[in-house]
Amino acid sequence: MKSYNDLIEQTFEFPTLEFKVENNNLLFNNVPLMDIIKQYGTPLKLTYLPKITEHIEHARLLFKNAMKRYNYKGTYTYCYCTKSSHFRFVLEEALKNKIHLETSSAFDIPLIRELYKDEKIDKSTFIICNGYKRPLYTQYIGELLNEGFNVVPVLDNLKEIEAYQDVTAETVNLGIRIATDEEPNFAFYTSRLGIRYSDINELYRSKIQNSGKFKLKMLHFFINTGIKDSAYYWSELSRFMYKYCELRKICPDLDSIDIGGGMPIQTSFQFTYDYQAMVDQIVESIQWICNKNNVPVPHIFTEFGSYTVGESGAVIYKVIDQKLQNDKELWYMIDGSFITQLPDSWGLGQKYIMLAVNNWDNPYQKVNLGGLTCDSHDFYNTEAHSADLYLPIFEQDTEDQYIGFFHTGAYQESLGGYGGIQHCLIPAPQHVIVDRDSEGKLTTRLFAAEQDSDVMLKILGYTNPTAPNTREIEAAKAAEQEQEEQQPVEELEKQEN
Ligand SMILES: Cc1ncc(COP(=O)(O)O)c(C=O)c1O
């Protein structure tokens, strides 16, 4: 019988730059996953930090190449959309590349302040503030503006501008988000986000043009379904650019566009996407429309979220049981949950690259993967390229089987409510960060241990919210003991002196 290795090699072009197999075990970006599992156990989320920098550099190169090819006179600015993953380790890695940031809600701003305090950003870093804003968010934005941060509030509705009337900064650079039309098969015709096309000129004339304080610098658009080579995408981009040109003729301050996020990532080995061709065509289209309208080309901003962080993430599970529930439906039960830990797989039917971590020389069989919650939808049993899912056959009494989901780094924690109450109180898995030192050697560290019951009991009102949890108590005890052990030595030293 053919092995799992044969199956993968026959189905895909495998190995790839990112995935290969050594001694029947999988390597992800040359990280031997079995070593990580041996050290930390499962379930386990993993972030491979160098991937973040790799993608930022790649996107910059794509735009550099395209701008050179078309002799484009504007600049390109890379922003990271924080909502894709707010973790400090993600932002710190991204900011090593001197990128800029995009925010979505009020609580992003204290996060920005922390980064500023730690000198990870400075006042020249663009902070593009998107989202429908409640008063706390606009208040925080106003405070940043008053302190001289390089903030661009992107107006999402006609009233938002009023919240910045009392800002004391001499100039407030504004953006306007244009409400795009949704894809034809969507439930609504026009996006609820942003300002409708027909209201924009009037907003500019009545509230910005003669205000003395406000400058309209940027037009923003975001296509929900991502940057795709489809008639829909190109027609929305053109419509947006024609609006830009129309507005640019009456607003000389306008010099930038933000084309949002939506750069896709690899979710299957059969994914083919010509990144350079897409970026070339975007840049060419923007330039062509501007030339046709005798308008200078704009500086281009992007705010890639998934593209920045998605491919850095993986989740590793152990198959803890095999259940044959009828003659042909075999379940591999995992030590985690799809609903809580990979919510896009449950809520959106999102597929990821899924591979066995070990036993690649074993024969394979069709399986269903089952999560630990009692919800009948907590399963994963198809792949992007196939209606079936195959994994190695293994002997439960003598072998362990581990599996990995890859490119899971964006949105899963914020959607799953990391650190909070989870379905059936399934704990959030431990999170391990993998990096490389200056010599390229792998380093690993535990960012967070598996969630413990104390946290959930506090949230649920069973225990005092200010009481220390088991881990804190243990840490305090250990510290006390260490102090006790050290005391006699210190006393001895004192006596000697
Ligand atoms: C305004 C805005 N910008 C950027 C993004 C990031 O999109 P992506 O993660 O697809 O790059 C989003 C995602 O929802 C968004 O709403």
The ligand as an SDF file (V2000), in Angstrom:
LIG
                    3D

 16 16  0  0  0  0  0  0  0  0999 V2000
  -10.3020   48.4690    6.4620 C   0  0  0  0  0  0  0  0  0  0  0  0
   -9.5530   47.2000    6.4240 C   0  0  0  0  0  0  0  0  0  0  0  0
   -8.2600   47.2290    6.0660 N   0  0  0  0  0  0  0  0  0  0  0  0
   -7.5150   46.1110    6.0290 C   0  0  0  0  0  0  0  0  0  0  0  0
   -8.0560   44.8830    6.3630 C   0  0  0  0  0  0  0  0  0  0  0  0
   -7.1760   43.6820    6.3140 C   0  0  0  0  0  0  0  0  0  0  0  0
   -7.5760   42.7550    5.3840 O   0  0  0  0  0  0  0  0  0  0  0  0
   -6.6950   41.4770    5.0910 P   0  0  0  0  0  0  0  0  0  0  0  0
   -6.4810   40.7750    6.3680 O   0  0  0  0  0  0  0  0  0  0  0  0
   -7.5190   40.7060    4.1290 O   0  0  0  0  0  0  0  0  0  0  0  0
   -5.4260   41.9460    4.4840 O   0  0  0  0  0  0  0  0  0  0  0  0
   -9.4010   44.8080    6.7330 C   0  0  0  0  0  0  0  0  0  0  0  0
   -9.9930   43.5220    7.0880 C   0  0  0  0  0  0  0  0  0  0  0  0
  -11.1310   43.3500    7.3730 O   0  0  0  0  0  0  0  0  0  0  0  0
  -10.1770   45.9950    6.7660 C   0  0  0  0  0  0  0  0  0  0  0  0
  -11.4620   45.9780    7.1070 O   0  0  0  0  0  0  0  0  0  0  0  0
  1  2  1  0
  2  3  1  0
  2 15  2  0
  3  4  2  0
  4  5  1  0
  5  6  1  0
  5 12  2  0
  6  7  1  0
  7  8  1  0
  8  9  2  0
  8 10  1  0
  8 11  1  0
 12 13  1  0
 12 15  1  0
 13 14  2  0
 15 16  1  0
M  END
$$$$
